[in-house]
């Protein structure tokens, strides 16, 4: 739960990320400005294929979003920071 709140805090200070739903019970959903549903899905798939983290894509009230569940007890704040960085970089998508 604390890591989900940490994720939300990182998202709130970044001008490109936006929270879709507030962090709750270890889950946070967020979107990236300018990305389509396909962009969100491709970034999530690339990150999962990379093996670093498992983020899923979804749509909430018509807004494309990413969903991150932070319940793995081995996950650290540094892991969350790197997950967001890899998503932004494209995590192997060539972006």
C-alpha positions as CSV (number, residue, x, y, z in Angstrom):
1,X,0.0,0.0,0.0
2,X,2.9,2.4,0.8
3,X,4.5,1.6,-2.5
4,X,1.3,2.4,-4.4
5,X,1.2,5.8,-2.5
6,X,4.8,6.3,-3.4
7,X,4.0,5.6,-7.1
8,X,1.2,8.1,-7.0
9,X,3.5,10.8,-5.5
10,X,6.0,10.2,-8.3
11,X,3.2,10.5,-10.9
12,X,1.9,13.7,-9.4
13,X,5.2,15.5,-9.7
14,X,5.9,14.4,-13.3
15,X,4.3,16.7,-15.9
16,X,3.7,13.7,-18.3
17,X,2.1,11.2,-16.0
18,X,-1.4,11.7,-14.5
19,X,-3.2,9.7,-11.9
20,X,-6.5,8.1,-13.1
21,X,-7.5,6.7,-9.8
22,X,-5.9,7.3,-6.5
23,X,-3.6,4.7,-5.0
24,X,-5.6,2.1,-3.0
25,X,-4.9,-1.3,-1.6
26,X,-1.6,-1.5,-3.4
27,X,-2.9,-0.6,-6.8
28,X,-2.5,2.7,-8.8
29,X,-3.8,3.5,-12.3
30,X,-2.2,6.2,-14.3
31,X,-1.9,7.6,-17.8
32,X,0.7,9.3,-19.9
33,X,-0.1,12.5,-21.7
34,X,-0.2,12.1,-25.4
35,X,-0.2,8.3,-25.5
36,X,-3.0,6.4,-27.2
37,X,-4.5,3.1,-25.9
38,X,-2.1,1.3,-28.2
39,X,0.9,3.2,-26.8
40,X,-0.1,2.3,-23.3
41,X,-0.6,-1.4,-24.3
42,X,2.7,-1.5,-26.2
43,X,4.7,0.0,-23.3
44,X,3.1,-2.4,-20.8
45,X,3.8,-5.4,-23.0
46,X,7.4,-4.4,-23.6
47,X,8.0,-3.9,-19.9
48,X,6.6,-7.3,-19.1
49,X,8.6,-8.9,-21.9
50,X,11.7,-7.2,-20.6
51,X,11.0,-9.0,-17.3
52,X,11.6,-6.0,-15.1
53,X,8.0,-5.4,-14.0
54,X,4.4,-6.4,-14.8
55,X,2.2,-3.5,-15.7
56,X,-1.1,-3.9,-17.4
57,X,-2.9,-1.6,-19.7
58,X,-6.6,-0.8,-19.3
59,X,-9.2,1.8,-20.0
60,X,-11.1,3.6,-17.2
61,X,-14.0,5.8,-18.1
62,X,-12.7,6.0,-21.6
63,X,-9.2,7.0,-20.6
64,X,-6.3,4.7,-21.6
65,X,-4.3,3.8,-18.5
66,X,-1.7,1.6,-17.0
67,X,-2.3,-0.4,-13.8
68,X,0.4,-1.2,-11.4
69,X,0.0,-3.5,-8.4
70,X,2.7,-3.1,-5.8
71,X,2.1,-6.0,-3.5
72,X,5.3,-8.0,-4.1
73,X,7.2,-7.7,-0.8
74,X,10.6,-7.5,-2.6
75,X,9.6,-4.4,-4.6
76,X,11.4,-1.3,-3.5
77,X,10.9,2.4,-4.1
78,X,13.8,2.3,-6.5
79,X,12.0,-0.5,-8.5
80,X,9.0,1.8,-8.8
81,X,11.1,4.7,-10.0
82,X,12.8,2.5,-12.6
83,X,9.5,1.0,-13.7
84,X,8.1,4.5,-14.5
85,X,11.4,5.4,-16.2
86,X,11.4,2.3,-18.4
87,X,7.8,2.9,-19.3
88,X,8.6,6.5,-20.3
89,X,11.7,5.3,-22.3
90,X,9.7,2.6,-24.1
91,X,11.2,-0.4,-22.4
92,X,12.4,-2.0,-25.6
93,X,9.7,-0.6,-27.9
94,X,12.3,1.5,-29.7
95,X,10.7,4.7,-28.5
